[in-house]
Amino acid sequence: MTINELQDNIIEEFSMFDDWMDKYALLIDLGNSLEPLDEKYKKPQNIIEGCQSRVWLNAELNNGVVTFQGESDAVLVKGIVSLLIQVLSGHTPDEILNTELYFIDKIGLKEHLSPTRSNGLVAMVKQMKMFALAYKSVNS
Amino acid sequence: MDKQQIQHIRADFPILAEKIYNKDLIYFDNAATTQKPRCVVEKIEEGYYHLNANIHRGVHYLSQKATEAHEAARTIVAEFLHAGKREEIIFTRGTTEAINLVATSFGEAFCKKDDEVIVSVLEHHSNIVPWQMLCERKGLKLQVIPMNEHGELDIDTFKSLLNERTRIVSIAHVSNVLGTINPVKEIIRLAHEKNIPVLVDGAQAVPHIAVNVVELDADFYVFSGHKIYGPTGIGALYGKERWLNAIPPYQGGGEMIATVTFEKTTYNELPFKFEAGTPDYIGSTALAEAIRYVQNIGLENIANHEHELLTYCTQRLYEIDGMRIFGTATEKSSVISFLVGNIHPYDIGMLLDKLGIAVRTGHHCAQPLIDSLGIPGTVRASFAFYNTKEEIDVFIEALKRVVIMLS
């Protein structure tokens, strides 16, 4: 599936809930079921320091596509990390770099990514694109 | 205060009737900033509509009125802190600017390489960083008073930190994270035995406790207007006259000078020496109005009501399994920092927000304190006189629901 198809799937999944608490319950589920990041990747250079919660992000390039793994100490943030990985992992650096992430806005979680919410997520999206940019130069 | 009185007070604060995500707002973030009563907002409006002219310079009617209002506000602040002289009150942008003023000007006049400054482990960043900057600038050393497991300062260690190199002690009256009311009078007495001056950061104290700077014998006492129901961007520094005369001006500009030539400028007398530029005379008059409002209710009534809320909420929080309250000092202000089990404070705060409840989460601008507790941060509920037990009941039920979701 393309990145946009993956984004549309998530939008559809979230659109089933009207109530905010249900959306958050889904996010918590996603967070709890995110595969824990291997301790060896929880190194200082993989930390994206947010003001309130910490996010670790690791990326690898295999067969021309980037795979991401990540984790956070806050479960809601972990839920969003899980969504970002679902959408961006397994795609080429070019695909990642050319993506506009519209699903966060559409599912009503924009507040998590606004620059005034300091939970490391803005930095995380930026970091995912930076990984893609770095691997793009490896690819070419 | 009875229910009727509280309802009467709540009607003075229009924001308390706001709906957040279609739910009644419960505002428990008063240690960050307090809401404003109508009279304070009206004072700002009245100032701009009927009183606005630059002060101290004009010969005209409005300028005279504005000057009088600004100076009357100074008198009100002086009386509020029980300062001996109104000239000992300097208007600043808030606590942060007041501490920076003292750290810079006192540091300039009295500190040299290898001298020491004492703060405590429970300080807000605004009472750490200005001193660290002074330490970097002039090669001083920062000494830190530790605390016990209840969040009370270790006075014996403090005594041992005081020495002939100590130039100043700067200490919070009330901790913004733990609510601990520090024994500032004793701290000042001990420091004065060695002729060391003390600055008290009163940001978290003045909305809750009657302060008498002369009785405390504080050399400097600072606070912010917005934490005592006044506007943002205005606060005050109290300094003993002899200290304020002994330290150089902080900023240069208009108002603070006596005469200016390109060869030599002489400075104005107190308090103007420290108020460079056009002062916030609208803010100062609105702050004075806020103080009047608080005094009308009475700080003793406020303290009693808030103490009731603190006790009730603490007791109800312990109904929740895994409740960990940080800060259990005997002398405690109406601030409760807590965690539930190992749930991240951010998760609790985000979900409470969705239920219309405003709390603060994180390190509360006191990272060294949070680090010393070995936790990622806390959830903090802080009360004001307009909060009620009914709000606490809603908060507890919401918290129980949130904890179930996150467990």
Interface residues (C-beta under 8 A of the other chain):
Chain A: W20 M21 Y24 A25 I28 C51 Q52 S53 R54 D73 A74 V75 L76 V77 N119
Chain B: Y21 I343 H344 P345 Y346 D347 G349 M350 L351 K354 T361 G362 H363 P376 G377 M405 L406
